[in-house]
Amino acid sequence: MARFRNDLDVPMTNFKLQAAVPKYVRLTIHPATGEVLPPHMDVVTQTMTCANATNGEKSLLMKLRVEYVLNGQPVLEQAQVGGFPAGY
């Protein structure tokens, strides 16, 4: 489960997370519990499950894309994540 926190003094609205994985991984991503992150709170969560078809022979990699609106301006952040524990 991912928990999202906003440490800013203004809300983040229209919050969305997208994730992509290699073809050998099956990703199920459930909707977030909300689209607004109030200031100084971590009230939004999102559940994801991954099934690695290689039984851990190939490591899990994820590309993440986070979109939100801050002070009326759209923001897009992207990252690649690796280094998951063995077996994922």
C-alpha positions as CSV (number, residue, x, y, z in Angstrom):
1,M,0.0,0.0,0.0
2,A,1.3,3.5,-0.9
3,R,0.5,6.3,1.5
4,F,0.7,9.9,0.1
5,R,1.6,12.9,2.2
6,N,1.5,16.6,1.5
7,D,3.9,18.6,3.6
8,L,3.0,21.9,1.9
9,D,0.8,24.7,3.2
10,V,-1.7,24.3,0.3
11,P,-3.7,21.4,-0.9
12,M,-2.7,19.2,-3.8
13,T,-5.8,18.5,-6.0
14,N,-6.5,16.2,-9.0
15,F,-3.9,13.7,-7.5
16,K,-3.3,10.7,-9.7
17,L,-0.6,8.0,-9.6
18,Q,0.2,5.8,-12.6
19,A,2.6,2.9,-12.6
20,A,4.2,0.8,-15.4
21,V,6.1,-2.5,-15.0
22,P,8.0,-4.8,-17.4
23,K,5.9,-7.4,-19.3
24,Y,7.0,-10.2,-16.9
25,V,5.2,-8.5,-14.0
26,R,1.5,-8.3,-13.6
27,L,0.4,-5.1,-11.9
28,T,-3.0,-4.5,-10.4
29,I,-3.5,-1.0,-9.2
30,H,-6.6,0.1,-7.3
31,P,-8.0,3.6,-7.3
32,A,-6.6,6.0,-4.7
33,T,-8.8,6.7,-1.7
34,G,-9.0,10.4,-2.8
35,E,-7.9,13.0,-5.2
36,V,-7.1,15.8,-2.7
37,L,-4.2,15.8,-0.4
38,P,-4.9,18.4,2.3
39,P,-1.9,20.4,3.7
40,H,0.3,18.6,6.3
41,M,-1.7,15.3,6.1
42,D,-1.3,11.8,4.7
43,V,-4.9,10.8,4.2
44,V,-4.7,9.3,0.7
45,T,-3.7,5.7,0.1
46,Q,-3.5,3.4,-2.9
47,T,-3.1,-0.4,-3.1
48,M,-1.0,-2.1,-5.7
49,T,-0.2,-5.7,-6.2
50,C,2.6,-7.1,-8.4
51,A,3.1,-10.7,-9.5
52,N,6.6,-11.4,-11.0
53,A,6.3,-14.3,-13.6
54,T,10.0,-15.0,-13.3
55,N,9.8,-16.0,-9.7
56,G,12.3,-13.3,-8.8
57,E,14.9,-14.2,-11.4
58,K,14.4,-10.8,-12.9
59,S,14.1,-7.9,-10.4
60,L,11.0,-5.8,-10.2
61,L,11.2,-2.3,-11.7
62,M,8.5,0.3,-11.7
63,K,8.1,3.6,-13.6
64,L,5.9,6.0,-11.6
65,R,4.0,9.0,-12.8
66,V,2.4,11.4,-10.3
67,E,0.1,14.2,-11.4
68,Y,-1.5,16.9,-9.3
69,V,-2.5,20.5,-9.3
70,L,-0.8,22.9,-7.0
71,N,-1.9,26.6,-6.7
72,G,-3.8,26.1,-10.0
73,Q,-0.8,24.9,-11.9
74,P,-0.5,21.3,-13.1
75,V,2.5,19.3,-11.9
76,L,3.9,16.1,-13.3
77,E,6.6,14.1,-11.6
78,Q,8.1,10.9,-12.9
79,A,10.5,8.3,-11.4
80,Q,11.9,4.9,-11.9
81,V,12.1,2.7,-8.9
82,G,14.2,-0.5,-8.4
83,G,16.0,-2.2,-5.5
84,F,12.9,-4.1,-4.3
85,P,13.6,-7.0,-1.9
86,A,14.4,-10.4,-3.4
87,G,11.3,-12.3,-4.5
88,Y,9.4,-9.3,-5.9
